[in-house]
């Protein structure tokens, strides 16, 4: 049988190697899909825990952020801790964002204010001082770097900032909340507050109780604030943001799996056709082989051996 298998290998080496290459490509696709499936989710969770990402974020106007509103939030079922912060929230246009003007809702926070929730991790800093810190996704998609200038059109006026650094954060982001987050040093933040009083807001970062559903807590907070007559400018929860951000990786996994299955099915169909063609064209030779004492099972194994060999080789 070994002689028969070697004969088949020499006779159809190109076909066997092509089949092996196709199987290798399919295996690589499946391997990549499994790697993404097993690592992206846990990595996302670990980073969110490391940065103490809030489970829910509620933003209201500064004038509405009274003690009564704080009491409504504190008394809402599922709320474990609340951390208020002064922020600026406005519609802004970012000039030269990957070569174009990009309009999006923008939040600017005080970089010097202490935070327990929604912390950030510094990835890069500029030599010297700067007056705006940008998030990683803004730096990557907008093609900005520390030390460069970024211009935002706010309320009909252009504001120019020197980028102080790039940070990683897990709460906001164009993919998850339709908001781009920035932070400015206290002095520049105060000047922006004076220049744009209509954008002054208070962000309530909320940590939910163990076992509570962030989506349900956000809904309860929105209803409670609506009943209290407090308009909510922004209401997001970590679960919804995560689902949106993870959508891209899930799509990539699905594409890889589908292509791997299609490649495997097509290659197996070609393999079946090739073997059937060999049987039809070499019927006379098989009769001779049987006359020499080879059984049908031995001949079948000899035909399959090269395919098994190229399938096993990538491992």
C-alpha positions as CSV (number, residue, x, y, z in Angstrom):
1,X,0.0,0.0,0.0
2,X,2.9,2.3,0.7
3,X,4.1,1.9,-2.9
4,X,0.6,2.8,-4.2
5,X,0.4,5.9,-1.9
6,X,3.8,7.1,-3.2
7,X,2.7,6.6,-6.7
8,X,-0.4,8.7,-6.2
9,X,1.7,11.4,-4.5
10,X,4.2,11.6,-7.4
11,X,1.5,11.5,-10.0
12,X,-0.7,14.3,-8.5
13,X,1.7,16.2,-6.2
14,X,0.4,19.6,-7.4
15,X,-3.2,18.8,-6.6
16,X,-2.3,17.4,-3.1
17,X,-0.2,20.5,-2.3
18,X,-2.9,22.8,-3.4
19,X,-5.4,21.0,-1.2
20,X,-3.0,21.3,1.7
21,X,-2.6,25.0,1.2
22,X,-6.3,25.5,1.1
23,X,-6.8,23.5,4.4
24,X,-3.9,25.6,5.9
25,X,-5.6,28.8,5.0
26,X,-8.9,27.6,6.5
27,X,-7.1,26.5,9.7
28,X,-5.5,29.9,10.0
29,X,-8.8,31.6,9.7
30,X,-10.4,29.4,12.3
31,X,-7.4,29.9,14.6
32,X,-7.7,33.7,14.3
33,X,-11.4,33.6,15.0
34,X,-10.9,31.4,18.1
35,X,-8.1,33.7,19.3
36,X,-10.4,36.8,19.0
37,X,-13.3,35.0,20.5
38,X,-11.3,33.8,23.6
39,X,-9.2,37.0,24.2
40,X,-11.0,40.1,23.2
41,X,-13.9,39.8,25.7
42,X,-11.8,38.9,28.7
43,X,-9.3,41.7,27.8
44,X,-12.1,44.2,27.5
45,X,-13.4,43.2,31.0
46,X,-10.0,43.3,32.6
47,X,-9.2,46.8,31.2
48,X,-12.7,48.1,32.3
49,X,-12.1,46.8,35.8
50,X,-8.6,48.2,35.9
51,X,-9.8,51.7,35.0
52,X,-12.8,51.4,37.3
53,X,-15.2,52.2,34.5
54,X,-18.6,53.4,35.7
55,X,-21.6,51.2,35.0
56,X,-23.9,54.1,34.2
57,X,-23.2,57.7,33.2
58,X,-25.8,60.4,33.5
59,X,-25.2,64.0,32.4
60,X,-27.5,66.9,33.3
61,X,-27.1,70.6,33.0
62,X,-25.1,72.3,35.7
63,X,-28.1,74.4,36.9
64,X,-30.2,71.2,37.3
65,X,-27.5,69.4,39.3
66,X,-29.0,70.2,42.7
67,X,-28.9,68.3,45.9
68,X,-32.4,67.0,45.1
69,X,-31.2,65.5,41.9
70,X,-28.3,63.8,43.7
71,X,-30.8,62.4,46.2
72,X,-33.0,61.0,43.4
73,X,-30.0,59.2,41.9
74,X,-28.8,57.9,45.3
75,X,-32.3,56.5,46.1
76,X,-32.7,54.7,42.8
77,X,-32.7,50.9,43.1
78,X,-29.4,49.3,42.0
79,X,-27.2,52.4,42.6
80,X,-24.2,51.6,44.8
81,X,-22.1,54.7,44.5
82,X,-22.2,58.1,42.7
83,X,-19.4,60.4,41.7
84,X,-20.3,63.8,40.3
85,X,-17.9,65.8,38.0
86,X,-18.1,69.1,36.2
87,X,-17.9,68.7,32.4
88,X,-18.5,70.6,29.2
89,X,-20.8,68.9,26.7
90,X,-21.3,70.4,23.3
91,X,-21.6,69.7,19.6
92,X,-18.2,70.4,18.1
93,X,-16.5,70.1,14.7
94,X,-13.0,68.8,14.7
95,X,-10.9,70.2,11.9
96,X,-8.6,68.0,9.9
97,X,-9.9,64.8,11.4
98,X,-8.2,62.3,9.0
99,X,-8.2,65.1,6.4
100,X,-11.8,66.3,6.9
101,X,-14.0,68.2,9.3
102,X,-15.7,65.8,11.6
103,X,-18.8,66.9,13.6
104,X,-19.7,65.0,16.8
105,X,-20.9,65.5,20.3
106,X,-17.9,66.3,22.5
107,X,-17.3,66.1,26.2
108,X,-14.4,67.9,27.9
109,X,-13.5,67.1,31.5
110,X,-11.2,68.7,34.1
111,X,-8.0,66.6,33.9
112,X,-6.9,67.8,37.3
113,X,-10.1,66.8,39.1
114,X,-9.6,63.6,41.3
115,X,-11.5,60.6,40.0
116,X,-12.4,57.2,41.4
117,X,-14.6,56.1,38.5
118,X,-13.8,56.4,34.8
119,X,-10.1,56.6,35.2
120,X,-7.7,56.8,32.3
121,X,-4.3,55.3,31.5
122,X,-1.6,57.4,29.9
123,X,-0.3,56.0,26.6
124,X,1.8,58.8,25.3
125,X,2.8,62.4,26.3
126,X,4.1,65.4,24.5
127,X,7.4,67.0,25.3
128,X,6.6,70.2,27.2
129,X,3.1,71.3,28.2
130,X,-0.2,70.9,26.4
131,X,-3.8,72.0,27.0
132,X,-5.8,69.0,25.8
133,X,-5.6,65.3,26.3
134,X,-7.2,63.1,23.7
135,X,-8.4,59.5,23.8
136,X,-6.7,56.7,21.9
137,X,-9.4,56.2,19.4
138,X,-9.3,59.9,18.5
139,X,-5.6,59.7,18.0
140,X,-5.8,56.6,15.8
141,X,-8.8,57.5,13.7
142,X,-8.2,61.2,13.5
143,X,-4.5,60.8,13.0
144,X,-3.4,63.1,15.8
145,X,-0.2,62.8,17.9
146,X,1.1,64.4,21.1
147,X,2.6,67.7,20.5
148,X,0.5,68.5,17.5
149,X,-2.4,71.0,17.5
150,X,-6.0,70.0,17.2
151,X,-8.7,72.6,16.4
152,X,-12.3,72.3,17.6
153,X,-15.1,74.6,16.4
154,X,-17.4,75.2,19.4
155,X,-20.4,77.6,19.3
156,X,-19.2,79.2,16.1
157,X,-15.7,79.8,17.4
158,X,-12.5,77.9,16.7
159,X,-10.5,76.7,19.7
160,X,-6.9,75.6,19.1
161,X,-5.3,73.1,21.6
162,X,-1.8,71.6,21.8
163,X,-2.2,67.9,22.4
164,X,-0.7,67.1,25.8
165,X,-1.0,63.3,25.5
166,X,-3.0,60.3,24.6
167,X,-5.0,58.2,27.1
168,X,-7.0,55.0,27.1
169,X,-10.5,55.1,28.5
170,X,-13.4,52.7,28.5
171,X,-16.6,54.8,29.1
172,X,-17.0,57.0,26.1
173,X,-16.1,56.7,22.4
174,X,-17.6,57.3,19.0
175,X,-18.3,53.5,18.7
176,X,-20.0,53.2,22.0
177,X,-21.7,56.4,23.0
178,X,-21.5,58.8,20.0
179,X,-19.4,61.1,22.2
180,X,-15.7,61.9,21.9
181,X,-14.1,62.5,25.3
182,X,-11.3,65.0,26.0
183,X,-9.7,66.5,29.1
184,X,-8.1,69.8,29.7
185,X,-6.0,71.1,32.6
186,X,-7.9,73.0,35.3
187,X,-6.9,76.5,34.1
188,X,-7.9,75.9,30.4
189,X,-11.1,74.0,31.6
190,X,-12.1,77.1,33.6
191,X,-11.5,79.4,30.6
192,X,-13.7,77.1,28.5
193,X,-16.4,77.2,31.1
194,X,-16.4,81.0,31.1
195,X,-16.4,81.1,27.3
196,X,-19.2,78.5,26.8
197,X,-21.6,78.7,29.8
198,X,-24.3,76.9,27.9
199,X,-22.2,73.8,27.7
200,X,-21.6,73.5,31.5
201,X,-22.9,70.1,32.7
202,X,-22.5,67.7,35.6
203,X,-21.7,64.1,34.9
204,X,-22.8,61.5,37.5
205,X,-20.7,58.4,37.2
206,X,-22.7,55.6,38.8
207,X,-21.5,52.2,40.1
208,X,-24.3,49.7,40.4
209,X,-24.8,47.1,43.1
210,X,-23.5,43.6,42.7
211,X,-25.7,41.6,40.3
212,X,-27.6,44.7,39.1
213,X,-28.1,45.1,35.4
214,X,-26.6,48.4,34.2
215,X,-29.2,48.8,31.4
216,X,-32.0,48.4,33.9
217,X,-30.4,50.8,36.4
218,X,-30.0,53.4,33.6
219,X,-33.6,53.1,32.6
220,X,-34.7,53.5,36.2
221,X,-32.5,56.6,36.6
222,X,-33.9,58.2,33.4
223,X,-37.5,57.6,34.6
224,X,-36.8,58.9,38.1
225,X,-35.1,62.1,36.7
226,X,-37.9,62.6,34.2
227,X,-40.5,62.3,37.0
228,X,-38.5,64.9,39.0
229,X,-38.6,67.2,36.0
230,X,-34.8,67.0,35.3
231,X,-33.8,66.9,31.6
232,X,-31.1,64.3,30.9
233,X,-28.5,65.4,28.3
234,X,-26.7,62.0,28.2
235,X,-27.5,58.6,29.6
236,X,-25.3,55.6,28.8
237,X,-24.5,52.3,30.4
238,X,-21.3,50.2,30.2
239,X,-23.2,47.1,28.9
240,X,-24.5,48.9,25.8
241,X,-21.2,50.6,25.1
242,X,-19.4,47.3,25.4
243,X,-21.9,45.6,23.0
244,X,-21.4,48.3,20.4
245,X,-17.6,48.3,20.7
246,X,-17.5,44.5,20.6
247,X,-19.7,44.5,17.5
248,X,-16.7,45.0,15.3
249,X,-14.7,42.0,16.7
250,X,-17.8,39.8,16.5
251,X,-18.3,40.8,12.9
252,X,-14.6,39.9,12.1
253,X,-15.0,36.5,13.9
254,X,-18.2,35.8,11.9
255,X,-16.5,36.7,8.6
256,X,-13.4,34.5,9.4
257,X,-15.6,31.5,10.4
258,X,-17.8,31.8,7.3
259,X,-14.9,32.0,5.0
260,X,-13.1,29.1,6.7
261,X,-16.2,26.9,6.3
262,X,-16.7,27.9,2.7
263,X,-13.0,27.2,1.9
264,X,-13.2,23.9,3.6
265,X,-16.4,22.8,1.9
266,X,-15.1,23.8,-1.5
267,X,-11.8,22.1,-1.0
268,X,-13.5,18.9,0.2
269,X,-15.8,19.0,-2.9
270,X,-12.8,19.4,-5.2
271,X,-11.1,16.5,-3.3
272,X,-14.1,14.3,-3.9
273,X,-14.2,15.3,-7.5
274,X,-10.5,14.6,-7.9
275,X,-10.8,11.1,-6.4
276,X,-13.8,10.3,-8.5
277,X,-12.0,11.4,-11.6
278,X,-9.0,9.2,-10.7
279,X,-11.3,6.2,-10.2
280,X,-13.0,6.8,-13.6
281,X,-9.7,7.3,-15.6
282,X,-7.7,4.6,-13.8
283,X,-10.3,1.8,-13.8
284,X,-8.0,-0.4,-15.9
285,X,-5.1,0.1,-13.6
286,X,-7.2,-0.8,-10.6
287,X,-8.2,-4.0,-12.3
288,X,-4.5,-4.9,-12.7
289,X,-3.8,-4.0,-9.1
290,X,-6.6,-6.2,-7.8
291,X,-5.2,-9.0,-10.0
292,X,-1.9,-8.5,-8.3
293,X,-3.6,-9.0,-4.9
294,X,-4.4,-5.5,-3.8
295,X,-7.9,-5.2,-2.2
296,X,-10.3,-2.4,-2.8
297,X,-9.8,-1.1,0.7
298,X,-6.0,-1.0,0.2
299,X,-6.5,1.0,-3.0
300,X,-8.9,3.4,-1.3
301,X,-6.4,4.0,1.5
302,X,-3.6,4.6,-0.9
303,X,-5.7,7.3,-2.7
304,X,-6.6,9.0,0.6
305,X,-3.1,8.8,2.2
306,X,-1.7,11.9,0.3
307,X,-4.7,14.0,1.3
308,X,-4.3,12.9,4.9
309,X,-0.6,13.7,4.8
310,X,-1.1,17.3,3.5
311,X,-3.9,17.8,6.1
312,X,-1.7,16.6,8.9
313,X,1.5,18.5,7.9
314,X,0.4,22.0,8.9
315,X,-0.1,20.7,12.5
